[in-house]
Amino acid sequence: MEWGYESAAVRRHRVGGERREGPAAVPPPEREARAQEPLVDGCGGGGGGRTRKRSPGGSGSASRSAGTGLSEARVALGLALYLLALRTLVQLSLQQLVLRGAAGHRGEFDALQARDFLEHITSIGPRTTGSPENEILTVHYLLEQIKLIEVQSNSLHRISVDVQRPTGSFSIDFLGGFTSYYDNITNVVVKLEPRDGAQHAVLANCHFDSVANSPGASDDAVSCSVMLEVLRVLSTSSEALHHAVIFLFNGAEENVLQASHGFITQHPWASLIRAFINLEAAGVGGKELVFQTGPENPWLVQAYVSAAKHPFASVVAQEVFQSGIIPSDTDFRIYRDFGNIPGIDLAFIENGYIYHTKYDTADRILTDSIQRAGDNILAVLKHLATSDMLAAASKYQHGNMVFFDVLGLFVIAYPSRIGSIINYMVVMAVVLYLGKKLLQSKHKTGNYKKDFLCGLGITVISWFTSLVTVLIIAVFISLIGQSLSWYNHFYVSVCLYGTATVAKIIFIHTLAKRFYYVNASDQYLGEVFFDVSLFVHCCFLVALTYQGLCSAFISAVWVAFPLLTKLCVHKDFKQHGAQGKFFTFYLFGMFIPYLYALYLIWAVFEMFTPILGRSGSEIPPDVVLASILAGCAMILSSYFINFIYLAKSTKKTLLTLTLVCAITFLLVCSGTFFPYSSNPANPKPKRVFLQHMTRTFHDLEGNAVKRDSGVWINGFDYTGMSHITPHIPEINDSIRAHCEENAPLCGFPWYLPVHFLIRKNWYLPAPEVSPRNPAHFRLISKEQTPWDSIKLTFEATGPSHMSFYVRAHKGSTLSQWSLGNGTPVTSKGGDYFVFYSHGLKASAWQFWIEVQVSEEHPEGMVTVAIAAHYLSGEDKRSPQLDALKEKFPDWTFPSAWVCTYDLFVF
C-alpha cells in the first residue's frame, strides 16, 4: 500500500513538473501520451493525493495556468452565443406560420373568408350553453352560412344538415372524477358526401360555445370558422369524395365535453365515422399543434404527415398531455372512450395568458394562423375522405407512432417498434464505446473505471445540489409573497433559477477539478466527463424505451449525435488538445440535439408558464417552474461540463452567474417585478372568480337552520388576494372563508370539482340575491327497495347550469343512481359531484339515488346540496357584484355571476 501511494504521488509530481515547462518543450507524441495518462487513485480512501489541497506555488496550480486549456472568456462567450443563435433559429421557425400568403383562389382555403365567419360569431358575445346567444343566435348564423354554402355547392356532392338536441349522462375521471348530465343541448351537424351516398365518414369537430364572460375567439370560434370555410371549399370542389365528411359544430364543449358525448352516443350518423379531427385551443393563435393521435392506428399519423402543408406535431406533447399533469381535456377523450374511434387532436398553444378571458378576441388571431390551420385541415380531411384506409380502419389498428416535426418544415414518423430497435442500436453503440474503455486492462487505462464512476458521482451531486438550491430559493420567494414575479417577465425566472442552477453545477465541478483531480490532465478529464454525460443520457434512453414511451427518441438524438461527434473529433483532440478548431467542430456536431432541445423547451414553457397562473392556490408555481428550469439547465449543460475541465479557469463565469442571480433575487424580493399586465397589446391578467350567492342550510326536518349571503371570491393562482387587497381593502384575510365541515365540498357552490386545487377562498358579506328564475329542489319519493336499500327520487328545476353534491353519512353508502352508467363516482375528497346543464326549454330534471344503510343514525343517511349558477341573462348580475367588479384593477380578469346554494339532509 505504501509503495503504491508513493508511485502515484511521484507520477503526479512528474506530470506537473513537465507541464510547467510548457507544451512547446514536449514533443507531440509524448504530449499525446501524457494527455491520455489516467489518474491512479480511486474515489475512496486510497486517493489521498487526489484530495490534497494545492499550495499557492504548487505544481497543480502552475500546470493548470500554463497548460493548453481553453480561454474561459472565449468558452463562456462562445457557448452563450451558440445557445442564443439556436434560440433565434427556433424563434424564426415559430414566427414563420405559412410559406406563402393567404391564397383565396378557387379550390383553396381563404383565410379572409374564415376571418369574416370568426368576426360574426364573436360579435354575438359570450356564448354559454343554455343562453340565447349560444342556442339561438349562433345556431341561426351557422345554419344561415351552411345554407349559402349548400346553394354554391357542386352537383357532385350532397349536403345534409341536422340540428340535434340530445339528453344524456356519463361519468369521467377528469378533475378527480365526477358525473355529467345534460338535457336538450345543441349540435349543428353537416354531412358532405358523394351524390350516391357513403358508408364511411371522417368527422371534423369544433365547438361554438364559450366560457362565461369570454368571446371565445380562439376557444373555439376560430376552429368553427375554419370548418365552415373548409366545408365551402370541399363542397364547391369538382373532385369527387369517396367517403363522407361530417362537420360537427357542437354547442356544449365547455360544459365538460357534453355535446360531443350526445353526438357520438346518440346521433344516427355517428355509426359511419371511422376517424376524426378535433380542433381545439389552449392559447390564442400561432401554430396549431397536433398533440394527440390514435389510440394506435398509425395510419392516421401517416395521413397527417402526407397531407398537412404546414406540419407541427409532437409525440412528446401527446405523452405529456395524456399523463394528466395538464389540467385540461378535449372532445378527443369522448370520441376515443365512448365512440372507440381513432383521431387527431390539435390546438393553438401560443399566448395561453388570455385563454378563457375577455381578451380572447378575433383581432388577436393572425390571419396567417387561420390560413395555416385551414390549409392543414382541408388537406388532411381531403386525404382521409379519398383514402382506402378509412373504410377498413380497424385493420390498421396496431401499435403507436413516433412522430415529430423539424422546425415546422416536415414531420418524421415511424412505428414505435422501429423506434425501439433504433434506440437499442444506439445503446449498443454506447456499450461498445464505453465497454472498450472500461474493460481494457488497468495497465493501459490506469484507473479509468474508478475515475468514470467518480465523475458520475460528482455529476449526480452537482445536479442534486443545484436542484436543492433552486428549490430553496423558490420556497423562500413563495413564503415572502413574491411568487409569480416571472409571470409577466419570463426572463426573470431564467436570471434567477437558471443562473443558480448553472452556477451550482459549475461550482461543484470546479471544486472537484481543484481539490480532487489534482494535477490530472485536462484532456483526460474532458474525455471522462464527456463519457459520463453520454452514459447518463444512455440510461435515460434505456429507461424511456423500456417504459414504451415514444418520447425516447429525444434521448436517442442526445446519445447518437454526441457520440458521432466525439468519434469525429477524437483524433484531432488527442493530437492538438482543446483548441479553437476542436471547440468549433464540437459545437457543430451538437447542433441537432441542442436545436431540437431548445425547440421542445420553448413548447414546454409556452404551455406551462400560462398554466401556472391558473393552477390554483395549493401548488407553488415558483417551485414547479424552478424545477423545470433546473431540469432544462441540467440537460443543456450536460455535454458542456467537459469544458469546465478543459478551460483554464471558471472564476469569472461563476462570479458573473452568481452576480446575476443575486441581483435578480434582491429585485424579486423587493417586489420590483409585478406579475400581471394590462398592456392592451400583450395582457397577462390575474384571474378571479366572483360569485354573489345566497346559501340556505336545512336540517333533517326540512327547517332552514342557517342562511347567509355574500360574494364568494376565488383567486386562481398562488398569490391569492395579496395584490388585490391594496386596491380593495375589504378583501383581506379577515374575510377568509371557512369550510363547513358537515357539508359536501365545504358548503360552497363549486362550478366544477376543483376544490382540492383552490383551498384559499374569501367570503365578503353582501345582500341576498333574488334571481327571477329561482332554482327549486324537492324530494319526490322515498322508498324501501327489495334489496334493503333506500331509494330517494329528486326533482330539480332552475337555470342552465347547476351542480349537485352528495355526502353519505357514516354507516351509509351510495350503491346506485340513475346517472352516468349507474355506478356512483366519487370526486376527490370522497363527496359526489354531478355537473348539470340544459339548453333552452328543458323539462324538470328527475333522478334518483340508492343509499345502503348499515346502521341507523339520528342525523340522517345523506346530505345533499344543489347550486344554481346564473351564467347569462339578467339573473347573472347584481348591483353589488357590478360595484365590486368595478373596483378591481385593470390587470385582473374578474369573471362574475350570481348563484344560490341549498343544502338538505335525508
Stockholm file with secondary structure:
# STOCKHOLM 1.0

chainA/1-906         MEWGYESAAVRRHRVGGERREGPAAVPPPEREARAQEPLVDGCGGGGGGRTRKRSPGGSGSASRSAGTGLSEARVALGLALYLLALRTLVQLSLQQLVLRGAAGHRGEFDALQARDFLEHITSIGPRTTGSPENEILTVHYLLEQIKLIEVQSNSLHRISVDVQRPTGSFSIDFLGGFTSYYDNITNVVVKLEPRDGAQHAVLANCHFDSVANSPGASDDAVSCSVMLEVLRVLSTSSEALHHAVIFLFNGAEENVLQASHGFITQHPWASLIRAFINLEAAGVGGKELVFQTGPENPWLVQAYVSAAKHPFASVVAQEVFQSGIIPSDTDFRIYRDFGNIPGIDLAFIENGYIYHTKYDTADRILTDSIQRAGDNILAVLKHLATSDMLAAASKYQHGNMVFFDVLGLFVIAYPSRIGSIINYMVVMAVVLYLGKKLLQSKHKTGNYKKDFLCGLGITVISWFTSLVTVLIIAVFISLIGQSLSWYNHFYVSVCLYGTATVAKIIFIHTLAKRFYYVNASDQYLGEVFFDVSLFVHCCFLVALTYQGLCSAFISAVWVAFPLLTKLCVHKDFKQHGAQGKFFTFYLFGMFIPYLYALYLIWAVFEMFTPILGRSGSEIPPDVVLASILAGCAMILSSYFINFIYLAKSTKKTLLTLTLVCAITFLLVCSGTFFPYSSNPANPKPKRVFLQHMTRTFHDLEGNAVKRDSGVWINGFDYTGMSHITPHIPEINDSIRAHCEENAPLCGFPWYLPVHFLIRKNWYLPAPEVSPRNPAHFRLISKEQTPWDSIKLTFEATGPSHMSFYVRAHKGSTLSQWSLGNGTPVTSKGGDYFVFYSHGLKASAWQFWIEVQVSEEHPEGMVTVAIAAHYLSGEDKRSPQLDALKEKFPDWTFPSAWVCTYDLFVF
#=GR chainA/1-906 SS CHHHHHHHHHHHHHHHHHHHTCGGGSCHHHHHHHHHCCCCSCSSTTCTTTTCCCCTTCHHHHHHHHSSCBCHHHHHHHHHHHHHHHHHHHHHHHHCCCSSCCCCCTTSCCHHHHHHHHHHHHHTCCCCTTSHIIIIIIHHHHHHHHHHHHHHCCTTEEEEEEEECCCEEEEECGGGCEEEEEESCCEEEEEEEETTCCSCEEEEEEECCCCTTCCCIIIIIHHHHHHHHHHHHHHHCSSCCSSEEEEEEESCSTTTSHHHHHHHHHCGGGGGEEEEEEEEESSSSSCEEEEEEESSCHHHHHHHHHHCSSCCBBHHHHHHHHTTCSSCCCHHHHHHHTSCCCEEEEEECSCGGGTTSTTCCGGGSCHHHHHHHHHHHHHHHHHHHTCSTGGGGGGGCCCCEEEEEETTTEEEEEEHHHHHHHHHHHHHHHHHHHHHHHSSCHHHHTTHHHHHHHHHHHHHHHHHHHHHHHHHHHHHHHHTTCTTTTSSCHHHHIIIIIHHHHHHHHHHHHHIIIIISTTCCHHHHHHHHHHHHHHHHHHHHHHHHHTTCTTHHHHHHHHHHHHHHHHHHHHHHHHHCSCHHHHHHHHHHTHHHHHHHHHHHHHHHHHHHHHTTSSCSSSCHHHHHHHHHHHHHHHHHGGGTHHHHHBSCCHHHHHHHHHHHHHHHHHHHTTCSCSCBCCTTSCBCEEEEEEEEEEEEECTTSCEEEEEEEEEEEESSTTTTTTTTTTSTTSSGGGBCCCCTTSGGGGCCCSSSCTTTCCCEEEEECCCCCCSSCCEEEEEEEEECTTSEEEEEEEEECSSEEEEEEEECTTEEEEEESSTTSSCCBCTTSCEEEEEEECSSCCCEEEEEEEEESSCCTTCSEEEEEEEEECSSGGGCCHHHHHHHHHSCTTEEEEEEEEEEEEEEC
#=GC SS_cons         CHHHHHHHHHHHHHHHHHHHTCGGGSCHHHHHHHHHCCCCSCSSTTCTTTTCCCCTTCHHHHHHHHSSCBCHHHHHHHHHHHHHHHHHHHHHHHHCCCSSCCCCCTTSCCHHHHHHHHHHHHHTCCCCTTSHIIIIIIHHHHHHHHHHHHHHCCTTEEEEEEEECCCEEEEECGGGCEEEEEESCCEEEEEEEETTCCSCEEEEEEECCCCTTCCCIIIIIHHHHHHHHHHHHHHHCSSCCSSEEEEEEESCSTTTSHHHHHHHHHCGGGGGEEEEEEEEESSSSSCEEEEEEESSCHHHHHHHHHHCSSCCBBHHHHHHHHTTCSSCCCHHHHHHHTSCCCEEEEEECSCGGGTTSTTCCGGGSCHHHHHHHHHHHHHHHHHHHTCSTGGGGGGGCCCCEEEEEETTTEEEEEEHHHHHHHHHHHHHHHHHHHHHHHSSCHHHHTTHHHHHHHHHHHHHHHHHHHHHHHHHHHHHHHHTTCTTTTSSCHHHHIIIIIHHHHHHHHHHHHHIIIIISTTCCHHHHHHHHHHHHHHHHHHHHHHHHHTTCTTHHHHHHHHHHHHHHHHHHHHHHHHHCSCHHHHHHHHHHTHHHHHHHHHHHHHHHHHHHHHTTSSCSSSCHHHHHHHHHHHHHHHHHGGGTHHHHHBSCCHHHHHHHHHHHHHHHHHHHTTCSCSCBCCTTSCBCEEEEEEEEEEEEECTTSCEEEEEEEEEEEESSTTTTTTTTTTSTTSSGGGBCCCCTTSGGGGCCCSSSCTTTCCCEEEEECCCCCCSSCCEEEEEEEEECTTSEEEEEEEEECSSEEEEEEEECTTEEEEEESSTTSSCCBCTTSCEEEEEEECSSCCCEEEEEEEEESSCCTTCSEEEEEEEEECSSGGGCCHHHHHHHHHSCTTEEEEEEEEEEEEEEC
//
